[in-house]
Amino acid sequence: MEIKVNKEVRNYTESIFLGLSIRQCFFSVIACIVAVLMYFLCIDSLGMEMTSWLCMLGAAPFASLGFITYQNMNAEQIVLTAWHSFLLSKTDLIYKPFNLYQELFKDVFEKQKKEALGKNDKKLRKIKETK
């Protein structure tokens, strides 16, 4: 007897109906409802072939919402994240490098620079005096 166990416990999803999770079943039912509504609304005016294509195209987005995941986010979370990042937080990102090490030891560096210039000045003075 073999028991399937996910390698990652957090990836476990309980299957409710025909191997689908609750989320997938919910969006599949919504897709079926949309397809049936489109069928009854368009069958008289468009004919059978156009109505069948329209039903498939209308139901496909709703059916796919139950199955889409990206970086452990559901379709709604992906849409909300995209909405927030593209439209709500529209700021220009300017790269300004920040050297924490330099900021912390700025005083020490300036002191070393002054000492180095002071030593060089003395050496230059001695060289000029000897000439």
N, C-alpha and C positions, 0 to 999 in steps of 0.2 A: 504494500500500500504506500503510495507516494503522496506527500502533502506539500503543496506549493507554498513557500514562504518568501515574501519579498526580501531582497537583500537590504533594502532600506525600509524600515517599519513605517516611516512617515508617508511612503508612497502607496500605502494600502487604501483601496477604495472598495466599499461594499457594493456588490452587484445586486440590484433589486429585481430587474425584469430583463430577460434575454441578455444577461451579461452587462447591462448598462447601469451606471450609477444613478442616483436620484437626480442629479443635475442633468445628466444626459437624457434621461427619460423625460424630464420636464421640458427641455428644449425640443426634443423630438415631438412631443405632443403639441407644443406651440407651432412647430413647423407643419404638422398635419392639419391643424386648425386653419392656419393661413392658407395652405394649399386648397382645402375644401372651400373656404370663403372665396378665394380667387376663382375657383372653378364655377361656383354658382353665380358669381357676378359677371363672368366673362363668356360663358358658354353660348349664350344667345347671340351676342354681338360679334364674337371673333371666330367662332367655329371650334371644332374639337382639337385640331392640330395646334393652332396658336394658343389655345387655352391650356393645353397640356404643357407646352414649353413655358408659358407664363407661370403656371403653378410650380414647376420645378425650379425656375429661377427665383420665384418669390419665397419658396420654402427653404432653399439652400442656405441662405445666411442664418436663418433661425436654427436650423439643424446643426450647422457648424459651430455655433456659439457654445454648445454643450461639450464639444470635443477639443476646442482650442485651449492649449496651455503653452505659455512661454515663460521661462525662468520661474517656474512654480507660481505663476499668476494665471487666473482665469481670464476669459475674454473681457468681462466687465472691468476687471482691475487693469488690464492692458489699455482699454479705452480711456479709463479715468486717468491713468498715468500719462498717456499720450496727450490727452486734453490739458492736463496740468502743465506738462513740460513744454508743449508747443505753443499753447495759446495764453494760458494764465500767467506764466512766469516768463514773459518775453523780455529778457534783458540781454544786453550784449556782454558776453564774457570776455574780459580783457585779461590777458596773462601778464601778471606782474610778479616776477620772481621775488621771493623773500628768503633771505639767508638768515636763519635763526642764530646760527653759530656766529656770524659776523655781527649781528645786532647785540648779542650777549657780551661779546668781547671787543666791542668798538673802542672802549676806553683803553684797553690793553694794547690794541693795534696802533692807536694814535700815539700812545706813549712810546712804543717801540719805534715808530716812524720818526718821531722827534729825536729820540736818542740816536738813531742811525744817521739822521741829517746832521746832528750836532757833532758826531764823531767824524763825519766826512768833512765838515767845515774846518775842523781843527787840522785834519790831514792836509786839506787844500791850502790852508794858511801856511803850514810848515813847508809845503812844496814851493809856494810862491816866495816865501822868505829866503829859502836856500838858493833860489835862482838869482 
